[in-house]
């Protein structure tokens, strides 16, 4: 049994007596020395034409092979023996050369890939980034040790990105999960990247994160264009009715639940039908566009304009009470009056409107508040007749 185990062991070995006469040799040693077992057994190790090159390093001149020979003495049946272990350095070097070539090919693939290969340590500091990543982010200097989040993530996204990084690091998000993030090139240009991530773990502890990314910027631009087309009125660029009412509902519920001010103003463009009938629909469109332009100049950045119908618009004003909303609409009235005085149009521009505040509608829905503003608008319109 011992003989069988000795013969199949992957380590190249032979057993010699105290005089270095070879008593047994396994198959692995025969393969390294490229000889038959019968050629070795009975010969003295000194007769194998081994030339010592260094400590434990020999040249086997018969086959021109460089060997590392490890000798260990042991006793068996009261007699001294040596276990000779043989390692082929030439073949090891050949294998290392093959592995090096494979590594170079892998590195070449990584550098020439259209994907970003980014390695971060557990502090989110860059350990390596490939050619595609450097090109995309316009990096022309050494960034090893630079914090990825602090230098390449837009300020407004850094808190969320740190949370995602920690989740990836501790494998709460796996390699199969898909993460998107905005990144910022060294020039300040922003782009959108999709990432797949894997964690490099050693002894059960995360050591680094390999992130493989692909550029989604062009796709994201097209998505935003589609979203814009789906949510905005093509002529006025105001939100369309469907998208706008969802925004209004969300802001209404938020204000109601948090005890905040919110007002709406329901607007109707006066005499639009007469303008269309008298001057044509092109002029009617110009009338609408001019009104929306003046509304945009009057309201605050956080306010929302919604085209509710052909000549009807809704303005949602979060944080504004009734008095503040009246001041904003008063500025709009003044702007329209000034335009009428300069005779830019062959007719007078005017609006009817109704204002409602959430203060009076805490026990009602957003649609009931909208209906109340609509009624106020029609009361004003009827008073003009």
Backbone torsions as a table, in degrees:
resi	resn	phi	psi	omega
1	UNK	NA	-45.1	178.9
2	UNK	-59.9	-38.2	179.8
3	UNK	-62.9	-41.2	-179.2
4	UNK	-66.3	-42.6	179.2
5	UNK	-63.9	-45.1	179.5
6	UNK	-58.9	-36.5	-174.0
7	UNK	-74.6	-30.2	-176.3
8	UNK	-100.9	-3.7	-179.8
9	UNK	-60.4	140.2	-177.1
10	UNK	-71.4	-17.5	178.6
11	UNK	-80.2	133.0	-179.5
12	UNK	-75.9	116.1	-174.6
13	UNK	-140.6	154.4	171.2
14	UNK	-142.3	155.9	179.4
15	UNK	-114.8	130.4	-179.7
16	UNK	-121.2	156.2	174.6
17	UNK	-82.2	-171.4	-175.9
18	UNK	-65.8	-19.7	178.3
19	UNK	-96.7	9.7	179.9
20	UNK	70.1	23.4	172.0
21	UNK	-79.0	130.5	-175.7
22	UNK	-74.9	120.5	-179.9
23	UNK	-100.4	-32.2	-179.2
24	UNK	-152.2	148.9	178.3
25	UNK	-144.7	138.8	-178.2
26	UNK	-91.7	172.2	-175.0
27	UNK	-64.6	-36.4	-179.1
28	UNK	-62.8	-41.0	178.5
29	UNK	-65.5	-38.1	177.8
30	UNK	-62.2	-37.9	-179.9
31	UNK	-67.6	-41.1	179.7
32	UNK	-64.2	-44.1	-177.7
33	UNK	-83.0	-9.5	176.3
34	UNK	60.0	45.6	178.3
35	UNK	-138.4	166.0	175.8
36	UNK	-82.2	155.2	178.7
37	UNK	-58.0	-40.5	-178.0
38	UNK	-62.4	-26.4	179.3
39	UNK	-71.0	-31.2	-174.2
40	UNK	-92.1	-42.7	-174.7
41	UNK	-61.8	129.6	179.9
42	UNK	97.1	-18.7	178.7
43	UNK	-83.2	158.5	174.9
44	UNK	-89.0	139.9	-179.1
45	UNK	-55.6	-32.4	-179.1
46	UNK	-68.7	-18.4	-177.8
47	UNK	-87.2	1.9	-176.4
48	UNK	-85.2	7.6	177.4
49	UNK	59.7	49.4	177.2
50	UNK	-94.8	124.4	-179.4
51	UNK	-105.4	121.1	-178.6
52	UNK	-73.8	126.2	179.4
53	UNK	-103.6	-34.3	-178.3
54	UNK	-161.3	178.1	178.3
55	UNK	-56.4	115.9	179.7
56	UNK	70.6	2.1	-178.4
57	UNK	-109.1	126.9	-176.4
58	UNK	-133.3	154.3	170.7
59	UNK	-107.3	124.4	176.0
60	UNK	-90.5	97.3	-169.7
61	UNK	-65.2	-28.0	-178.0
62	UNK	-56.4	-38.3	-177.9
63	UNK	-120.4	3.7	-178.6
64	UNK	54.6	51.1	-179.4
65	UNK	-115.2	136.3	176.3
66	UNK	-90.9	126.9	-175.3
67	UNK	-123.1	147.6	166.1
68	UNK	-106.5	124.4	-175.6
69	UNK	-116.8	122.9	179.3
70	UNK	-109.7	126.2	-175.3
71	UNK	-116.2	127.6	178.0
72	UNK	-130.4	128.4	-178.9
73	UNK	-86.7	145.3	174.8
74	UNK	-153.4	161.5	179.3
75	UNK	-108.0	139.4	178.3
76	UNK	-143.0	121.6	-177.7
77	UNK	55.8	37.7	176.7
78	UNK	78.3	5.2	179.9
79	UNK	-115.4	150.0	-179.7
80	UNK	-82.8	136.8	177.5
81	UNK	-137.1	166.8	173.4
82	UNK	-128.9	136.5	173.0
83	UNK	-98.6	116.1	-177.6
84	UNK	-101.8	117.4	176.3
85	UNK	-104.8	132.5	-173.3
86	UNK	-118.8	131.4	177.3
87	UNK	-126.1	129.7	-179.2
88	UNK	-86.3	107.1	178.3
89	UNK	-69.9	-36.3	179.6
90	UNK	-58.5	-46.0	-178.4
91	UNK	-71.6	-33.9	175.9
92	UNK	-61.7	-46.0	179.6
93	UNK	-62.9	-37.7	177.8
94	UNK	-62.8	-42.5	179.0
95	UNK	-64.6	-41.6	178.7
96	UNK	-62.6	-38.5	177.6
97	UNK	-63.2	-40.2	178.4
98	UNK	-65.0	-41.9	178.6
99	UNK	-65.3	-39.9	178.1
100	UNK	-61.5	-41.8	178.1
101	UNK	-62.6	-42.2	178.0
102	UNK	-62.1	-41.6	179.2
103	UNK	-63.6	-40.1	178.2
104	UNK	-64.7	-40.2	177.1
105	UNK	-63.8	-40.7	177.8
106	UNK	-64.4	-43.7	179.3
107	UNK	-62.7	-38.8	178.6
108	UNK	-63.8	-41.1	178.2
109	UNK	-62.7	-45.0	-178.8
110	UNK	-61.8	-43.0	-177.8
111	UNK	-70.1	-34.2	-177.5
112	UNK	-90.3	-5.0	-177.7
113	UNK	-67.5	152.2	173.1
114	UNK	-83.9	2.1	177.3
115	UNK	-97.3	155.1	173.6
116	UNK	-89.3	128.6	172.9
117	UNK	-112.6	113.2	-175.6
118	UNK	-125.8	126.7	176.0
119	UNK	-113.3	123.5	179.2
120	UNK	-117.6	143.4	173.1
121	UNK	-80.8	-174.5	-173.7
122	UNK	-72.5	-7.5	174.6
123	UNK	-101.5	11.1	-178.6
124	UNK	67.3	23.6	175.5
125	UNK	-90.5	141.3	-174.6
126	UNK	-70.7	128.3	172.8
127	UNK	-104.2	-33.2	173.6
128	UNK	-162.2	152.4	175.1
129	UNK	-148.1	135.7	-173.2
130	UNK	-81.4	179.5	-174.6
131	UNK	-59.4	-42.3	-179.6
132	UNK	-61.2	-44.2	179.3
133	UNK	-63.6	-42.3	179.6
134	UNK	-65.4	-39.5	-179.6
135	UNK	-67.3	-46.5	-177.4
136	UNK	-63.0	-40.3	-177.6
137	UNK	-91.9	4.7	177.1
138	UNK	54.9	48.9	179.7
139	UNK	-94.6	121.3	180.0
140	UNK	-122.9	19.6	178.3
141	UNK	-139.5	171.7	-179.8
142	UNK	-71.4	123.4	-178.5
143	UNK	-115.3	9.0	177.9
144	UNK	-62.2	128.0	-178.1
145	UNK	92.6	-8.7	178.1
146	UNK	-78.1	137.3	179.4
147	UNK	-72.8	121.0	-176.5
148	UNK	-61.0	-46.1	-175.0
149	UNK	-68.4	-43.6	-177.1
150	UNK	-68.0	-28.8	-172.9
151	UNK	-107.2	-23.9	-172.8
152	UNK	-125.6	6.5	175.2
153	UNK	-112.9	130.9	178.5
154	UNK	-55.7	146.2	-174.6
155	UNK	-52.1	-43.1	-175.5
156	UNK	-70.0	-14.1	-177.6
157	UNK	-107.5	1.8	-170.8
158	UNK	-70.1	-38.9	-179.1
159	UNK	-63.3	-47.2	-180.0
160	UNK	-63.5	-40.4	-178.5
161	UNK	-64.9	-38.8	177.1
162	UNK	-62.6	-40.0	178.6
163	UNK	-63.2	-43.2	179.0
164	UNK	-65.4	-41.2	-179.3
165	UNK	-61.6	-43.7	178.7
166	UNK	-64.1	-38.5	178.7
167	UNK	-64.6	-40.5	177.6
168	UNK	-66.3	-45.4	-175.8
169	UNK	-59.4	-42.0	-179.3
170	UNK	-95.7	18.3	170.4
171	UNK	59.4	30.5	169.8
172	UNK	-77.0	-25.1	170.0
173	UNK	-115.3	129.2	-175.7
174	UNK	-96.0	174.2	180.0
175	UNK	-59.0	-30.1	-177.3
176	UNK	-76.3	-16.8	-179.7
177	UNK	-78.8	148.6	-174.4
178	UNK	-107.4	128.3	-178.8
179	UNK	-124.6	132.5	174.7
180	UNK	-113.1	145.9	177.5
181	UNK	-153.3	153.0	172.6
182	UNK	-81.9	140.0	173.6
183	UNK	-127.3	160.7	-175.5
184	UNK	-127.3	122.3	179.6
185	UNK	-68.7	167.3	-179.8
186	UNK	-62.0	-20.7	178.3
187	UNK	-85.7	-6.5	-178.0
188	UNK	98.4	-9.8	179.6
189	UNK	-67.8	134.1	-178.9
190	UNK	-97.8	145.8	176.5
191	UNK	-145.5	171.0	-176.6
192	UNK	-119.3	128.3	-175.5
193	UNK	-123.9	136.9	171.7
194	UNK	-98.0	135.6	-174.1
195	UNK	-124.3	141.1	162.0
196	UNK	-114.6	137.7	-171.2
197	UNK	-127.4	144.1	171.5
198	UNK	-135.2	146.5	-177.0
199	UNK	-101.3	131.8	175.6
200	UNK	-90.5	114.4	-174.5
201	UNK	-112.0	133.0	175.8
202	UNK	-126.5	124.9	-178.7
203	UNK	53.7	38.7	176.2
204	UNK	80.5	-0.8	-178.2
205	UNK	-113.8	135.1	178.0
206	UNK	-66.2	133.4	-179.0
207	UNK	-113.5	-31.1	-177.8
208	UNK	-162.3	165.7	176.2
209	UNK	-123.1	125.7	172.7
210	UNK	-97.3	117.9	179.6
211	UNK	-111.3	123.3	177.3
212	UNK	-107.2	116.9	-172.6
213	UNK	-121.3	156.2	175.0
214	UNK	-137.2	144.9	-172.5
215	UNK	-74.6	119.5	179.5
216	UNK	-109.1	8.7	-171.5
217	UNK	-57.8	-48.6	-178.8
218	UNK	-63.0	-42.4	178.9
219	UNK	-64.1	-39.0	-179.0
220	UNK	-65.6	-38.5	177.1
221	UNK	-61.0	-44.4	179.7
222	UNK	-66.0	-38.7	177.1
223	UNK	-61.5	-44.0	179.6
224	UNK	-63.6	-36.5	177.2
225	UNK	-64.8	-41.1	178.1
226	UNK	-66.1	-40.7	177.3
227	UNK	-63.0	-41.8	179.1
228	UNK	-60.9	-45.1	-180.0
229	UNK	-64.7	-33.9	-177.3
230	UNK	-79.3	-23.5	-174.3
231	UNK	-111.3	-16.5	-175.8
232	UNK	-108.8	147.6	173.6
233	UNK	-73.2	126.4	-172.3
234	UNK	-63.3	-31.7	-175.6
235	UNK	-83.9	-43.8	-172.2
236	UNK	-101.7	-15.2	-175.7
237	UNK	67.8	7.5	170.3
238	UNK	-74.6	161.4	175.1
239	UNK	-63.6	142.5	175.4
240	UNK	-75.1	173.8	-171.8
241	UNK	-62.3	-45.4	-177.2
242	UNK	-62.9	-51.4	-178.6
243	UNK	-68.3	-39.6	-177.4
244	UNK	-64.6	-41.2	-179.7
245	UNK	-67.2	-30.9	176.0
246	UNK	-66.3	-40.4	177.0
247	UNK	-63.1	-45.4	179.7
248	UNK	-60.9	-45.9	-179.9
249	UNK	-60.0	-44.3	-179.8
250	UNK	-61.8	-45.8	-178.7
251	UNK	-69.1	-35.6	177.7
252	UNK	-62.2	-48.9	-178.5
253	UNK	-64.7	-39.2	179.3
254	UNK	-64.2	-47.1	179.9
255	UNK	-63.0	-41.3	-179.0
256	UNK	-64.3	-44.3	-177.6
257	UNK	-72.8	-24.6	-176.3
258	UNK	-109.6	6.5	178.0
259	UNK	66.0	36.8	-177.3
260	UNK	-104.6	160.3	176.3
261	UNK	-75.0	147.8	171.7
262	UNK	-160.1	132.7	177.2
263	UNK	-129.2	158.1	173.7
264	UNK	-131.1	153.6	175.5
265	UNK	-131.0	118.1	178.5
266	UNK	-93.4	122.0	-173.9
267	UNK	-117.0	144.4	173.4
268	UNK	-131.3	129.6	179.1
269	UNK	-77.8	120.8	-176.0
270	UNK	-74.2	143.3	170.5
271	UNK	61.1	24.7	179.8
272	UNK	-64.1	-38.6	-179.8
273	UNK	-62.2	-41.6	179.2
274	UNK	-63.8	-39.8	178.5
275	UNK	-63.2	-44.2	178.5
276	UNK	-61.1	-44.3	-177.0
277	UNK	-69.9	-33.8	-175.1
278	UNK	-87.8	-43.3	-171.8
279	UNK	-114.0	-4.4	179.1
280	UNK	97.9	160.9	-175.5
281	UNK	-70.7	-25.6	176.0
282	UNK	-61.7	-42.7	178.2
283	UNK	-70.1	-34.5	176.3
284	UNK	-63.1	-39.7	177.1
285	UNK	-64.7	-38.5	178.4
286	UNK	-62.8	-39.5	176.9
287	UNK	-59.2	-49.1	-179.7
288	UNK	-61.5	-46.1	-177.3
289	UNK	-63.3	-37.0	179.4
290	UNK	-67.2	-41.8	178.2
291	UNK	-62.0	-46.5	-179.6
292	UNK	-63.7	-37.6	177.8
293	UNK	-61.5	-42.3	179.6
294	UNK	-70.3	-36.4	175.5
295	UNK	-60.8	-44.6	-179.0
296	UNK	-60.7	-37.0	179.6
297	UNK	-73.7	-22.1	-173.8
298	UNK	-92.1	-41.5	-174.0
299	UNK	-77.9	172.9	179.8
300	UNK	-85.1	164.8	-177.6
301	UNK	-62.1	-34.1	-176.4
302	UNK	-83.8	-4.3	178.3
303	UNK	-80.2	158.4	-175.5
304	UNK	-123.7	132.3	175.4
305	UNK	-103.3	131.5	-179.6
306	UNK	-125.7	128.9	172.6
307	UNK	-84.4	106.2	-173.8
308	UNK	-82.1	-35.4	179.2
309	UNK	-154.0	-165.0	-177.2
310	UNK	-56.9	-51.2	-179.1
311	UNK	-119.0	14.7	-177.2
312	UNK	-113.8	137.2	179.8
313	UNK	-133.1	152.7	177.2
314	UNK	-125.0	130.9	174.8
315	UNK	-110.1	128.0	177.2
316	UNK	-105.9	125.4	-173.7
317	UNK	-123.5	86.7	178.8
318	UNK	-66.5	139.6	178.7
319	UNK	80.5	0.0	-178.2
320	UNK	-107.4	130.2	173.6
321	UNK	-85.7	-176.5	-176.1
322	UNK	-62.1	-41.2	-177.9
323	UNK	-65.1	-44.2	179.8
324	UNK	-64.6	-37.6	179.2
325	UNK	-66.5	-39.1	178.5
326	UNK	-61.7	-37.3	178.6
327	UNK	-64.8	-40.2	179.6
328	UNK	-64.9	-45.8	-179.6
329	UNK	-67.9	-31.1	176.2
330	UNK	-63.2	-40.6	177.4
331	UNK	-63.1	-37.9	177.9
332	UNK	-64.1	-44.0	177.2
333	UNK	-58.7	-42.6	-179.4
334	UNK	-64.6	-40.4	179.1
335	UNK	-64.4	-42.6	179.5
336	UNK	-65.4	-40.4	179.4
337	UNK	-62.7	-41.5	179.1
338	UNK	-64.2	-38.2	178.6
339	UNK	-66.8	-40.0	179.0
340	UNK	-62.9	-35.3	-179.3
341	UNK	-67.1	-26.4	-178.0
342	UNK	-89.5	1.2	174.3
343	UNK	54.4	41.3	175.3
344	UNK	-71.3	-21.4	-179.0
345	UNK	-121.0	155.9	179.8
346	UNK	-82.9	9.8	-178.6
347	UNK	-150.6	165.9	179.8
348	UNK	-88.2	135.9	175.7
349	UNK	-90.6	137.3	177.4
350	UNK	-157.3	160.1	-179.2
351	UNK	-131.5	149.5	165.3
352	UNK	-111.8	143.7	-176.5
353	UNK	-150.1	158.4	175.1
354	UNK	-135.5	130.8	-177.0
355	UNK	-110.7	136.0	174.1
356	UNK	-135.5	145.6	178.8
357	UNK	-117.3	150.1	-179.6
358	UNK	-66.0	-19.0	178.5
359	UNK	-54.6	-35.2	-178.3
360	UNK	-93.4	5.0	-172.1
361	UNK	-135.4	28.2	-179.1
362	UNK	-63.2	-27.7	-178.7
363	UNK	-98.0	11.1	-176.9
364	UNK	-122.6	174.1	180.0
365	UNK	-92.2	169.4	178.8
366	UNK	-65.0	-31.3	178.7
367	UNK	-72.5	-34.2	176.2
368	UNK	-66.6	-39.0	176.5
369	UNK	-65.3	-39.4	177.3
370	UNK	-62.7	-43.1	179.3
371	UNK	-63.2	-37.2	179.1
372	UNK	-65.3	-41.2	178.0
373	UNK	-65.9	-37.4	177.8
374	UNK	-62.8	-42.5	178.9
375	UNK	-63.7	-41.0	178.3
376	UNK	-62.8	-39.1	178.5
377	UNK	-62.2	-43.7	-179.8
378	UNK	-69.3	-29.8	174.2
379	UNK	-63.1	-42.4	177.4
380	UNK	-65.1	-41.6	-178.1
381	UNK	-65.1	-42.5	179.1
382	UNK	-65.6	-32.4	178.6
383	UNK	-70.1	-19.1	178.8
384	UNK	-80.6	-17.8	-175.9
385	UNK	-81.3	NA	NA
